[in-house]
Amino acid sequence: MAFHKNAKLPLGLSYDDLPLWMRKTRREVDWAFLVMVVVGLVAVWPLVVRPGLPNTPGMRVQVSRAVEMSESIQAGVLYPRWAPDFNYGYGSPLWNYLAPLPHYLTGLYRVLIQVSPQNSVKAVMAFSLAAGGLAMFSFVRRRWGAYAALLAASIYLYSPQIVWVKPYLLGDLPGLLAMTCFLLSLWAFDRVLAAERGWDVIGASLALAVLWVSHTPLNLVLIGMLVGWLSWRMVIDSWSWGKVAQVAFVFGSGTAISAFYWLPALFERSAVYWQTASDESTVAWHQLSLSDMLALPPVIDRSQINPPEVSTLGVPVWGLALLALIAVWLWNWRRTPPDLRPISRGEAFQARFVNFLRTIPAAHLEALYFALVGLTLFVLATPLAAGLWQAFPVWPPLYPHDLLPLIVICWAVAAAQLGDLAGRMRRQAWGGVLVLALLVIVLVFALPLLPMSPWPDLPAADLLTILRDETRGYAVASQLDGWLLPQDVLALPQLSPTLMASYEGQMIDKVSRDHLPPAVRVDVVTHAPQMERLVVRTSDPIDLTLLTFNFPGWQGRVDGRRMELKSEPVTGLMILSVPEGYHEIEVHFGSTTPRSAAWTITGVAGLIVLLVSIRLENVLSRQPPLESQERSAVFSLPLALLLCAVLLFVAGGSLPRLIPEWFTRRSPPGIVYSAQHQFPRTLQGVIDLLAYDVEPRTRLHAGDELRVTLYWRAVRPDLSDYQA
């Protein structure tokens, strides 16, 4: 039985005197969450409304992977582990080792909605951006309240790395998706810690599983941060052994559910090797200087179609985080827990300095973890940690600039403590004014990044385009720094002209016919992404070569009987030993022992999580409901503040796009304002060299590395054989 708040109660009881389970469920609109939705839409609006995608190498890679994945899914392969059209059409085991979530989502979206690969990449990227802000808001609101949540989510969404560099300059969809999955995992695990609900256990397990499959190798770094946060909370909250076991169960379940990806990648790592695109180490190219990371965001030149990558974190990220640490230090500094007695200034300063970790509230102590992790990552991104990066494995590649979004997350949470302190002010109106002022600061520093420069549309992509892009230097089959090749492939062969011609004729033929005897006839009955069916007529036994790399999982049958597949000594291409006569041959990509075991572990783990969650729900259904920590924080934001925040971000997001000349500049033809040296030169009437930059600007010595940035102007479209 539940009572309405205005109902008359016996014995003079008031509504507030009733236990929670007898009160009527409160149903109100979560205005704070809706405001955050608007703030996120403002951030992703240019990506959504502008047609096409930026024509950058990273975006080409994402579109090509969307095409390749969608072709396999459309053919009925629900979880592909082989990319048949990568590596000049010889195939790639990339899907078996690369975290599958980003390209699987883009491929699945294209198949289900029947849109272009560009639109599928755009949809998933816009979702990752907006969902990341909402996940940050939801997590921080549970821990530090709505003021802090609105501030943290705004800092995260409008930092240069998130709002500009990742989506537009790099096209780093896996990186954005990994940030969202990490924030979602923080929120989900916090729900498990607050209430032992069955649905929360399922949510946290799935959130951790998608984090595992979001990005390689950034998932290892993010999971390490998640484990560190859980350990930090275990210490400051003094968990019981039951709580530790519960968290360990959820963590183990999420890891086991994702075993379908990481277990084969781990046990079959010896079947591949990494071939770098250059003999020179690329680590030095990616080391970040202190001044670059702390600098102001650059002024966008609307004449540039592909601005250079920047490594700035954004002044609000590190500035407000530093201000928050100072504010936490000074807040109530003359009173120390637990009795909060006023003491002298000297005693207060000495007590705060010596016992800082024991005198600050537990909520701020939790935020200190994120501040310290952000500082550690910041140091790792500088040349001070160059030795560690040299020792890092070449595959999967990880560079200092990959850590910048992680630093943004950590310091955004630290800066959110200003919002928490604003919520503790005696006069709520002053707290709202302070938060609004901080939001203005965040938006002002983001204004130069909001007007997007016009980009040339990314050309339409299909399987033939993938092959042509690879011949022009786009490493769509792996990462931008090299290729992941089967162990039997000593070097990546050149593109076969006959294979290229079959792609152009849209009748793909993987049979190597250059050296077939005249009396041998081979007909292609069926070609599918992971299957070839052939009919062979031969008067003598022959070795038939397929233009596909051999890799564990490929299986062959001749007239229904299993046949052995061999590899060419140098190229690693598949060889079929065909006896004389008329034969039907089928070659398909199947499973291996690690892959079958991985799917078994995933299925068993999912079933166990489901049964345990149902059991928890049945037990808790007999108990009175607890007051939700999150629901109590929802209504602490004044409606006036929410309205001001909406108007602020809508106006701030619209103004730079309506009047871009206020916040950007446009170089005249033949001039590059941002370049160090103007150097106009004409090259054969195709492109013009305009200017160049040289780094470092200091005096050079023998053996020093030099970085040169060239600024070009296209006079007419690239020729077909022009190398990108």
C-alpha positions in Angstrom: 0.0 0.0 0.0 1.3 3.5 -0.9 0.0 6.8 0.3 -0.2 10.0 -1.7 1.6 13.0 -0.2 -1.6 15.0 0.3 -3.6 12.0 1.9 -4.8 12.3 5.4 -3.1 9.9 7.7 -4.3 8.5 11.0 -2.7 9.2 14.4 -1.6 12.6 13.3 1.2 11.2 11.1 2.6 13.3 8.3 3.7 12.0 4.9 7.4 12.5 5.8 7.0 10.2 8.9 6.2 7.2 6.6 8.9 4.7 5.7 10.1 4.9 2.1 8.3 1.7 1.0 4.9 3.2 1.9 5.4 6.5 0.0 4.1 7.0 -3.5 6.8 6.7 -6.1 7.9 10.2 -7.2 7.8 10.8 -10.9 9.3 14.0 -12.1 11.1 15.1 -15.2 14.9 14.9 -15.0 15.5 18.4 -16.3 19.2 18.3 -15.6 19.6 15.2 -17.8 17.6 16.9 -20.6 19.8 20.0 -20.4 22.8 17.7 -20.8 21.3 16.2 -23.9 21.0 19.7 -25.4 24.6 20.5 -24.4 25.7 17.3 -26.1 23.7 18.0 -29.3 25.3 21.5 -29.6 28.7 19.8 -29.5 27.9 17.2 -32.2 25.7 19.5 -34.4 28.3 20.3 -37.0 29.1 16.7 -37.5 25.4 15.8 -37.9 24.1 18.6 -40.2 27.1 19.0 -42.5 27.1 16.5 -45.4 30.0 14.1 -45.8 33.1 13.6 -43.6 36.5 15.2 -43.4 38.9 13.7 -46.0 41.6 12.7 -43.6 43.6 9.4 -43.4 42.0 8.4 -40.2 38.5 8.9 -41.6 39.3 7.0 -44.7 40.4 4.1 -42.5 37.1 4.1 -40.6 35.0 4.3 -43.7 36.9 1.4 -45.3 36.5 -0.7 -42.3 32.8 0.0 -42.2 32.6 -1.2 -45.9 34.6 -4.3 -45.2 32.7 -5.2 -42.0 29.2 -4.6 -43.6 30.1 -6.8 -46.6 30.8 -9.7 -44.3 27.7 -9.2 -42.1 25.5 -8.8 -45.2 26.9 -12.2 -46.4 25.7 -13.8 -43.2 28.9 -13.8 -41.2 27.7 -12.5 -37.9 31.1 -12.1 -36.3 33.9 -11.9 -38.9 37.4 -12.6 -37.9 38.9 -12.3 -41.4 38.9 -9.2 -43.7 39.0 -10.6 -47.2 39.6 -7.5 -49.2 42.4 -5.8 -47.1 46.1 -6.1 -47.9 45.6 -5.6 -51.7 42.8 -8.2 -51.7 44.9 -11.0 -50.1 43.0 -10.7 -46.8 43.9 -9.7 -43.3 43.4 -11.3 -39.8 42.8 -7.8 -38.4 39.3 -8.5 -37.1 40.8 -11.3 -34.9 43.2 -8.9 -33.1 41.7 -5.4 -33.3 39.0 -4.5 -30.8 35.8 -5.1 -32.8 33.3 -2.7 -31.4 33.9 0.5 -33.5 34.0 -1.1 -36.9 31.3 -3.7 -36.0 28.9 -0.9 -35.0 29.5 1.0 -38.2 29.2 -2.1 -40.3 26.0 -3.3 -38.5 24.5 0.2 -38.8 25.1 0.2 -42.5 23.5 -3.2 -43.0 20.4 -2.5 -40.8 19.7 1.1 -42.0 21.0 0.7 -45.5 22.9 3.9 -45.6 26.3 4.9 -47.0 29.4 3.9 -45.0 30.1 7.6 -44.5 26.8 8.1 -42.8 27.3 5.0 -40.7 30.6 6.3 -39.4 29.1 9.7 -38.8 26.2 8.2 -36.8 28.4 6.1 -34.6 30.8 9.0 -34.0 28.0 11.4 -33.1 26.6 8.9 -30.7 30.0 8.3 -29.1 30.5 12.1 -28.6 27.0 12.7 -27.1 26.9 9.5 -25.1 30.3 10.3 -23.6 29.0 13.6 -22.2 25.9 11.9 -20.8 28.0 9.1 -19.2 30.3 11.7 -17.6 27.3 13.6 -16.3 25.6 10.5 -14.9 28.7 9.3 -13.1 29.7 12.6 -11.6 26.2 13.4 -10.5 26.0 10.2 -8.5 29.3 10.9 -6.8 29.4 14.7 -6.4 25.9 16.1 -7.3 24.3 17.9 -10.2 26.4 21.1 -10.1 29.6 19.1 -10.4 28.1 16.8 -13.1 27.1 19.7 -15.4 30.6 21.3 -15.0 32.5 18.0 -15.6 30.5 17.0 -18.7 30.9 20.5 -20.2 34.6 20.5 -19.6 34.9 17.0 -21.2 32.7 17.7 -24.2 34.2 21.1 -25.1 37.8 20.3 -24.6 39.9 20.6 -27.8 40.7 16.9 -27.9 37.1 15.8 -27.7 35.2 18.5 -29.7 37.7 19.0 -32.4 40.9 16.9 -32.6 39.4 13.4 -32.3 36.3 13.6 -34.5 37.6 16.1 -37.2 41.4 16.0 -37.4 42.1 12.4 -36.6 38.8 10.6 -37.2 39.6 8.5 -34.2 36.3 6.7 -33.7 37.7 3.9 -31.5 39.3 6.5 -29.2 36.0 8.3 -28.7 34.1 5.1 -28.2 36.6 3.9 -25.6 36.2 7.1 -23.6 32.4 6.6 -23.6 32.7 3.0 -22.6 35.1 3.9 -19.7 32.8 6.6 -18.4 29.8 4.2 -18.7 31.8 1.6 -16.7 32.4 4.0 -13.9 28.7 4.9 -13.7 27.7 1.2 -13.9 30.1 0.0 -11.2 29.1 2.9 -8.9 25.5 1.7 -9.2 26.6 -1.8 -8.2 28.4 -0.3 -5.1 25.4 1.8 -4.1 22.7 -0.9 -4.5 23.1 -4.7 -5.0 20.4 -4.8 -7.7 20.4 -7.6 -10.3 20.0 -5.2 -13.2 23.0 -3.2 -12.0 25.1 -6.3 -12.0 24.1 -7.0 -15.6 24.7 -3.4 -16.6 28.2 -3.3 -15.0 29.2 -6.6 -16.6 28.1 -5.5 -20.0 29.7 -2.1 -19.6 33.1 -3.7 -18.8 32.7 -6.2 -21.7 32.2 -3.4 -24.2 35.2 -1.5 -22.7 37.3 -4.6 -23.4 36.2 -4.6 -27.1 36.3 -0.8 -27.7 40.0 0.0 -28.4 43.3 -1.8 -28.8 45.4 -1.2 -26.7 43.8 1.7 -24.9 41.4 -0.7 -23.3 44.2 -2.0 -21.1 45.0 1.5 -19.9 41.4 2.3 -19.2 40.7 -1.0 -17.4 43.8 -0.3 -15.3 42.3 3.1 -14.3 39.0 1.4 -13.5 40.7 -1.1 -11.2 42.7 1.7 -9.6 39.5 3.6 -8.9 37.8 0.5 -7.4 40.9 -0.1 -5.2 41.0 3.5 -4.1 37.3 3.4 -3.0 37.9 0.0 -1.3 40.5 1.7 0.9 38.7 5.0 1.7 35.3 3.3 2.2 36.6 0.3 4.1 34.8 -2.3 2.1 33.7 -5.5 3.7 34.8 -8.8 2.2 31.3 -9.3 0.9 31.5 -6.1 -1.1 35.0 -7.0 -2.4 33.6 -10.4 -3.6 30.7 -8.7 -5.3 32.9 -6.3 -7.2 35.3 -9.1 -8.1 32.4 -11.2 -9.4 31.1 -8.4 -11.6 34.6 -7.6 -12.9 35.3 -11.2 -13.7 32.0 -11.6 -15.4 32.5 -8.7 -17.6 36.0 -9.9 -18.5 34.7 -13.4 -19.2 31.8 -12.1 -21.4 34.4 -10.3 -23.6 36.5 -13.5 -23.9 35.3 -14.0 -27.5 37.6 -11.2 -28.4 40.7 -11.2 -26.1 41.2 -14.9 -25.7 41.8 -15.8 -29.4 43.8 -12.6 -29.8 46.0 -13.6 -26.9 46.5 -17.3 -27.7 46.9 -16.7 -31.4 49.3 -13.8 -31.2 52.1 -15.9 -32.5 50.3 -16.4 -35.8 50.9 -12.8 -36.9 53.6 -10.2 -36.8 53.7 -6.4 -37.2 55.4 -5.0 -40.3 56.2 -1.3 -39.8 55.8 1.1 -42.7 59.1 2.8 -41.9 62.4 1.7 -40.4 62.5 4.9 -38.4 61.0 5.0 -34.9 57.8 7.0 -34.8 57.8 7.4 -31.0 59.8 10.6 -31.1 57.4 12.1 -33.6 54.6 11.8 -31.1 56.3 13.0 -28.0 54.4 16.0 -26.6 56.0 19.1 -25.0 54.7 20.7 -21.9 54.1 24.0 -23.6 52.0 22.4 -26.4 49.7 20.6 -23.9 49.1 23.6 -21.8 48.8 26.1 -24.7 45.7 27.9 -25.9 43.8 26.2 -28.7 44.9 27.5 -32.1 42.9 29.9 -34.2 41.3 28.0 -37.0 42.3 29.1 -40.5 39.2 28.6 -42.7 41.5 28.3 -45.7 43.0 25.0 -44.4 41.1 21.9 -45.3 43.3 19.6 -43.1 44.7 21.6 -40.2 47.7 20.1 -38.4 47.1 18.0 -35.3 47.3 19.9 -32.0 48.1 18.5 -28.5 46.5 21.1 -26.3 44.4 19.9 -23.5 42.5 23.2 -23.1 43.0 25.8 -20.5 39.7 25.0 -18.7 40.8 21.4 -18.3 44.0 22.0 -16.4 43.2 25.5 -15.1 39.9 24.5 -13.4 41.4 21.3 -12.1 44.2 23.2 -10.5 41.8 25.8 -9.1 39.6 22.9 -7.7 42.6 21.4 -5.8 43.4 24.8 -4.3 39.7 25.3 -3.4 39.5 21.9 -1.7 42.6 22.7 0.2 41.3 26.0 1.5 37.6 25.0 1.9 36.7 25.0 5.6 40.5 24.9 6.3 40.2 26.1 9.9 37.9 23.2 10.8 38.9 19.6 10.9 36.7 16.5 11.1 35.1 14.9 12.9 34.0 17.6 15.3 34.6 20.6 13.0 35.8 22.8 16.0 37.2 26.2 15.1 41.0 26.3 15.7 43.7 28.9 15.3 45.1 29.7 11.8 48.5 28.3 12.7 47.1 25.0 14.0 44.7 24.8 11.1 47.5 25.2 8.5 49.7 22.7 10.2 46.9 20.2 10.6 45.8 20.6 6.9 49.4 20.3 5.7 50.3 17.3 7.7 47.0 15.5 7.7 45.6 16.6 4.3 44.5 13.1 3.2 42.7 12.5 6.5 41.1 15.9 6.9 39.5 16.4 3.5 36.0 14.8 2.9 35.9 11.3 1.4 34.2 12.6 -1.8 37.1 15.0 -2.5 39.6 12.2 -1.6 38.0 10.1 -4.3 38.5 13.0 -6.8 42.1 13.2 -5.8 42.6 9.8 -7.4 41.6 11.1 -10.8 43.8 14.2 -10.3 46.8 12.0 -9.5 46.1 9.6 -12.4 45.8 12.6 -14.8 49.1 14.0 -13.6 50.8 10.6 -14.1 49.4 10.3 -17.6 50.5 13.9 -18.3 54.1 13.1 -17.3 54.0 9.9 -19.4 53.0 12.0 -22.5 56.1 14.2 -22.2 59.7 13.5 -23.3 60.5 12.6 -19.7 59.0 9.1 -20.3 60.7 8.6 -23.7 62.5 5.5 -22.4 59.3 3.8 -21.4 57.8 4.4 -24.9 60.8 3.0 -26.6 60.3 -0.2 -24.6 56.6 -0.4 -25.5 55.7 -3.2 -28.0 55.3 -2.0 -31.6 51.9 -3.9 -31.8 49.4 -2.8 -30.9 50.7 0.8 -31.4 50.1 3.3 -28.6 51.5 6.8 -28.6 51.6 9.7 -26.1 48.8 11.6 -27.9 46.5 8.7 -27.2 46.6 9.6 -23.5 45.3 13.1 -24.0 41.6 12.3 -23.8 42.3 10.2 -20.6 43.9 13.3 -19.0 40.9 15.3 -20.0 38.6 12.8 -18.3 40.6 12.7 -15.1 41.1 16.5 -14.8 37.4 17.2 -15.7 36.4 15.0 -12.7 38.9 16.9 -10.5 37.6 20.3 -11.8 34.1 19.1 -11.0 34.9 19.6 -7.3 34.3 23.3 -7.9 30.7 22.4 -8.6 30.5 20.3 -5.5 31.8 23.2 -3.4 29.3 25.5 -5.1 26.5 23.2 -4.1 27.7 23.4 -0.5 27.3 27.2 -0.3 24.9 28.5 2.3 23.1 30.5 -0.4 22.1 28.3 -3.2 21.7 31.2 -5.6 25.4 32.1 -5.2 26.3 28.5 -6.0 24.3 28.6 -9.1 25.9 31.9 -10.2 29.4 30.4 -9.6 28.6 27.3 -11.7 27.2 29.4 -14.5 30.3 31.6 -14.5 32.5 28.4 -14.7 30.4 27.2 -17.7 31.0 30.6 -19.4 34.7 30.1 -19.0 34.5 26.7 -20.5 32.5 27.9 -23.5 34.6 31.0 -24.1 37.7 28.9 -24.5 35.9 26.5 -26.8 34.4 29.2 -29.1 37.4 29.3 -31.5 37.0 25.5 -32.2 33.3 25.5 -32.9 33.2 27.0 -36.4 34.3 24.1 -38.6 36.4 24.8 -41.7 34.8 23.5 -44.9 36.2 20.1 -45.7 36.3 18.3 -49.1 33.8 15.4 -49.1 35.2 12.0 -48.6 34.7 10.1 -51.9 32.3 7.2 -52.0 33.7 4.0 -50.7 33.4 0.4 -52.0 35.7 -2.6 -52.2 37.4 -1.3 -55.3 38.1 2.0 -53.5 39.7 0.1 -50.7 42.2 -1.5 -53.0 43.0 1.8 -54.7 43.4 3.6 -51.4 45.9 0.9 -50.3 48.0 1.4 -53.4 48.0 5.1 -52.7 49.4 4.6 -49.2 46.3 4.5 -46.9 46.9 1.6 -44.5 43.2 0.7 -44.2 44.1 -2.9 -43.4 45.8 -2.1 -40.1 47.0 1.0 -38.4 48.6 4.1 -40.1 52.1 3.0 -39.1 52.2 -0.5 -40.6 50.5 -3.8 -41.3 49.5 -6.9 -39.3 50.5 -9.9 -41.5 50.2 -13.7 -41.0 53.5 -15.3 -39.9 54.0 -17.1 -43.2 54.0 -13.8 -45.1 57.6 -12.6 -45.2 56.7 -9.3 -47.0 53.4 -7.9 -48.3 53.2 -8.8 -52.1 52.4 -6.2 -54.7 48.8 -6.0 -56.0 48.0 -8.6 -58.6 46.8 -7.0 -61.8 44.4 -9.8 -62.5 42.9 -9.6 -59.0 42.5 -5.8 -59.5 40.8 -6.4 -62.8 38.3 -8.8 -61.2 37.4 -6.2 -58.6 36.9 -3.7 -61.4 34.6 -6.1 -63.2 32.7 -6.8 -59.9 33.3 -10.6 -60.4 36.0 -11.2 -57.8 38.3 -14.1 -58.7 40.9 -15.2 -56.1 42.4 -17.9 -58.3 46.0 -17.2 -59.5 45.7 -17.9 -63.2 49.0 -16.5 -64.4 50.9 -19.8 -64.3 48.1 -22.3 -64.8 48.7 -25.0 -67.4 46.5 -24.6 -70.5 44.8 -27.9 -69.9 43.6 -26.9 -66.5 40.3 -25.2 -66.1 39.1 -23.5 -62.9 35.7 -22.0 -62.6 34.5 -19.9 -59.6 31.1 -21.2 -58.5 30.7 -19.0 -55.4 32.8 -16.2 -53.9 31.9 -15.0 -50.4 33.9 -13.0 -47.8 35.0 -16.1 -46.0 34.4 -18.9 -48.5 35.5 -19.9 -52.0 33.8 -22.7 -54.0 35.6 -23.9 -57.2 35.2 -26.5 -59.9 38.6 -27.8 -61.2 39.2 -29.9 -64.3 42.8 -31.2 -64.7 44.5 -34.1 -66.3 47.5 -34.1 -63.9 47.8 -33.3 -60.2 48.5 -29.6 -59.7 49.1 -27.0 -56.9 46.5 -24.4 -57.2 47.3 -21.0 -55.7 44.6 -18.8 -54.2 45.3 -15.1 -53.9 44.5 -15.3 -50.2 46.9 -15.4 -47.2 46.9 -18.7 -45.3 46.0 -18.3 -41.7 44.7 -20.5 -38.8 41.0 -21.1 -39.4 41.1 -21.7 -43.2 39.8 -25.2 -44.0 39.6 -26.9 -47.4 37.5 -29.8 -48.8 37.8 -31.6 -52.1 34.7 -33.5 -53.1 33.6 -33.4 -49.4 36.9 -34.8 -48.0 39.2 -32.6 -45.9 42.3 -31.4 -47.7 45.5 -29.9 -46.3 46.2 -26.2 -47.0 49.8 -25.2 -47.6 51.5 -21.8 -47.8 53.8 -20.4 -50.5 57.3 -20.0 -48.9 57.6 -16.2 -49.4 54.2 -14.7 -50.1 52.2 -16.9 -47.7 49.4 -17.3 -50.2 47.2 -20.4 -49.9 48.1 -23.5 -52.0 45.6 -26.3 -52.8 47.0 -29.7 -53.8 44.4 -30.9 -56.4 44.5 -34.4 -57.8 43.8 -35.2 -61.4 40.2 -35.3 -62.6 37.0 -33.3 -62.0 36.7 -32.0 -58.5 34.6 -29.6 -56.4 36.7 -27.6 -54.0 35.4 -25.6 -51.1 37.6 -23.4 -48.9 36.1 -21.6 -45.9 37.2 -19.7 -42.9 36.2 -21.6 -39.8 37.0 -21.8 -36.1 40.0 -22.8 -34.0 40.3 -24.3 -30.5 40.9 -20.9 -28.8 38.0 -19.3 -30.7 35.5 -22.1 -29.8 36.7 -22.1 -26.2 36.3 -18.3 -26.1 32.6 -18.4 -27.3 31.9 -21.1 -24.7 33.4 -18.9 -21.9 31.3 -16.0 -23.1 28.1 -17.9 -23.2 28.6 -19.5 -19.8 29.6 -16.2 -18.2 26.5 -14.5 -19.7 24.3 -17.2 -18.4 25.8 -17.1 -14.9 25.4 -13.3 -14.7 21.8 -13.6 -15.8 20.9 -16.2 -13.2 22.7 -14.3 -10.4 20.9 -11.1 -11.4 17.5 -12.8 -11.4 18.3 -14.2 -7.9 19.3 -10.8 -6.6 16.1 -9.2 -8.0 14.0 -11.8 -6.3 15.7 -11.3 -3.0 15.5 -7.5 -3.2 11.9 -7.5 -4.3 10.9 -8.6 -0.8 12.8 -5.8 0.9 11.7 -2.1 1.2 13.3 0.1 -1.5 16.2 2.3 -0.6 16.3 6.0 -1.4 18.3 6.4 -4.6 21.4 8.5 -4.2 21.1 9.6 -7.8 17.5 10.6 -7.6 18.1 12.9 -4.6 20.7 14.7 -6.6 18.5 15.2 -9.6 16.4 17.9 -8.1 19.2 20.0 -6.6 19.6 22.1 -9.7 17.4 25.2 -9.9 15.3 25.4 -13.0 16.6 28.9 -13.7 20.2 27.7 -13.8 19.2 24.9 -16.2 17.5 27.4 -18.5 20.5 29.7 -18.4 22.8 26.8 -19.2 20.7 25.8 -22.2 20.6 29.4 -23.6 24.3 29.7 -22.9 25.4 26.7 -24.9 22.8 27.1 -27.7 23.9 30.8 -28.2 27.6 29.9 -27.8 27.3 27.1 -30.3 25.4 29.1 -32.8 27.4 32.4 -32.7 30.7 31.0 -34.1 28.9 29.3 -36.9 26.8 32.4 -37.8 29.7 34.8 -37.5 32.9 32.7 -38.0 35.1 35.7 -38.8 34.9 36.8 -35.1 36.6 33.7 -33.9 38.6 32.4 -36.9 40.7 33.8 -39.7 41.1 33.1 -43.5 44.5 33.2 -45.2 44.4 34.9 -48.6 45.4 32.9 -51.7 49.1 31.9 -51.7 49.6 32.9 -48.0 49.6 30.8 -44.8 49.2 33.0 -41.7 50.2 30.3 -39.3 53.3 29.1 -41.1 56.8 30.1 -39.9 58.3 30.6 -43.4 56.5 31.6 -46.6 58.0 29.7 -49.5 55.8 29.8 -52.6 56.8 27.3 -55.3 54.9 25.8 -58.2 55.2 22.0 -58.9 54.1 20.9 -62.4 50.8 22.7 -62.2 49.2 20.1 -59.9 50.0 21.5 -56.4 51.8 24.5 -55.1 54.1 24.6 -52.1 53.2 27.7 -50.0 55.1 27.6 -46.8 56.8 25.3 -44.2 57.5 24.9 -40.5 60.6 23.5 -38.9 60.8 22.0 -35.4 62.6 22.3 -33.2 63.5 25.9 -33.7 66.6 25.6 -31.4 70.2 25.0 -32.6 70.6 21.6 -34.2 73.4 19.1 -33.8 74.5 16.0 -35.6 72.0 13.2 -35.0 69.1 15.4 -33.9 65.7 14.7 -35.4 64.0 17.4 -37.4 60.3 17.7 -38.2 59.2 19.6 -41.3 55.6 20.6 -41.9 54.7 21.6 -45.5 51.7 23.6 -46.6 50.3 22.9 -50.0 47.6 24.3 -52.3 45.8 22.0 -54.7 45.6 23.6 -58.2 43.5 20.7 -59.6 42.4 17.3 -58.5 45.1 14.7 -57.8 46.1 12.5 -60.7 45.2 8.9 -60.4 48.8 7.8 -59.6 49.5 10.7 -57.2 50.7 9.3 -53.8 48.8 10.7 -50.8 
